[in-house]
Amino acid sequence: MLPEISLDVQHAPIELDNTVTQADLTAQAGTAIATVGHHATALGLTTARLAYGYTFDLLMTEGPGRVCGAPRNVTIRLGYDQMLVHILARYRPGSCQYEAVLEHEQEHVRINYETLQRYLPAIEDAVRRAISNQFPVRGTSTADAQRIAGTILGTALEQAVQVMLADR
């Protein structure tokens, strides 16, 4: 029997920073604004930090010299724990320039959130497949079985998230 898998998606509020200089933005943007044969200047930048992890409970059975474990439930936690929109300090809030840059950066925020939402089923499915294919686990102790289970779940989650990040 497969365990219950739940998704806990939470995002930190969007923060605005309009204290950065042109040099700050260019340094933070790095190669993201590099173009072939053109000069590009960053007027704003969105930095997003995705946080993810999991918790699980194992149903354990013990035998001579071995402990077997299978997940009873798994909770996958995902979300942006930081979404920071930087806008050049020379653009004052309420100005046309500020509003235009903010509108553009909000599009990046939207893309981040929509991409995560679109990938949630694939992320859950990747964890479900790992459980289906690699459990129950066998260890020499309860701690060993939990470590093995955590490695399997963590690897499945990490690989699924990396696929999503490559698409973003």
N, C-alpha and C positions, 0 to 999 in steps of 0.2 A: 504494500500500500504506500503510495506516495504521500509525503508530508504536505501540510498546508504551507504554502509560500505566500507571504504578504509583502507588499511594497510600501515603504514609508518614504514618501517624497516630500521634502520640505526645502524651502528656499529662504535665504536671508533677504531682507529688504534691499532694494537697489539703493546704492549710495552714490551721491554726486560729489565730485571733487573739481572745483574750478579754481584751484590754486596753482596749477602746473604751468610751467613755461614751455615755450616751443622746444627748447633743448631737452627738457624732461620727457615730453611726449615722443620726440624723435628717438631718444635713447630707449624708452620703454617699448616703442613699436618695433624697433630693430628692423629685421628684414621683412617684416609684415608689410611695409610700405614700399619696398624696393620694386622698381619696375624697370624693364629693359628699355633703354633709350629715352627715358623720361625721368623727370625729377618729381617726386611726390612729397607732400608735406602733410603731416598729421595735424588735424585741427582738434581732434577728439580721439579717445581710445576707450574701449570697454575691456576690462580685465575680469575674467570669470574664473572662479576656482571651484571645481567640482569635487564634492566630498562623497565618498561611498564606503559602505562596509556592510557587515551582516552580523546577525546573531542567530544561534540555533540551539535547539535542545536535542540531545540524542537519546534514543531508546536503547538501553544497554542490556546485553545478555552476557553472562559470564560462563566460562567453561574452564577446564583444567589448563592453566597456562595461557589463556587467551581471553580477550574481551572483544565482543562485536558490538558495533553501534550503527544505528540508522536514524536519520533525522526524523523527529516528530513534527517539528515546525521550523521554518526558516523565515527570518525577517530580513529583507534587503533594504538598506537605507541609502537613498540617493538624493542629491540636491546640490544646488550651488550655495556654498556657505559664504561666498563673497561674490557680489556682482557690483563692480565699481566702474562708474562712468566718469572719465576724466574729460574736462573741457578746458581749453586754454584760458588762463587767468584774464587775458585781455578782453575776453567776451563776457560782459556783465550779464547776470541773470535778467531775463526780460528783453534783452536786445535781440534784434533779428538774427544776428550771427549766432548767438548763444542758442536760440530756439532751433535754428536750422541744424546745428551740430548735434544738439540733444535729440532731435527727431531722428537723425541718421543713426546715432548710437543706440537709440531705443530699438531700432530695427535689428541690431546685433544682439541685444538682450532677448528680443522675441525669438530670433533664430536659435539661440542657445536653449531657451525653454522648450520650444517646439521640437527641436531635435531630441532632447531628452525624453519628452513625452512620446514621440514616435518610436523610440528605441526601447521603451519600457517592456513591451511584450517580448521582444527578442532577448532582452537581458534576463527576464524571468524564465523564458524557455531554455536559455543556456544553462542556468542553474538547475532547472528541472531535469534536463538531459544528463547533466553531471551526476545528479542524485540517482537517476534511473540506471545509468551505466556503471557507476563506481561504488555503489553502496549495496549492502552493508560493508563497513570497513572492519578490519580485524587488527587489533593491537595487542600488546603484551600487558597493558594496563588501561584503566579508564582514561588517564591523561594521554596515553599514547593514541588511543582510538579517537579522542577529541582532537588531538593535534593533526592526525591524518585527515579527519573529516574537515577540519578548518582549512587545511591546505587545499583540499579538493574544491570546496566551496569558494574559497578566495581566488583560486586560479580561474575557475569558471567565470566569476564575476569580473575579475580584472580583464580577461580576454574579451568579454562582451562589451565592457566599457571602452576598451581601446578601439574596438570596431566603430563604436558610436563617435568617439573623439576624432577618428580619422575622417568621418563623414561631415563633421561640423565645420 
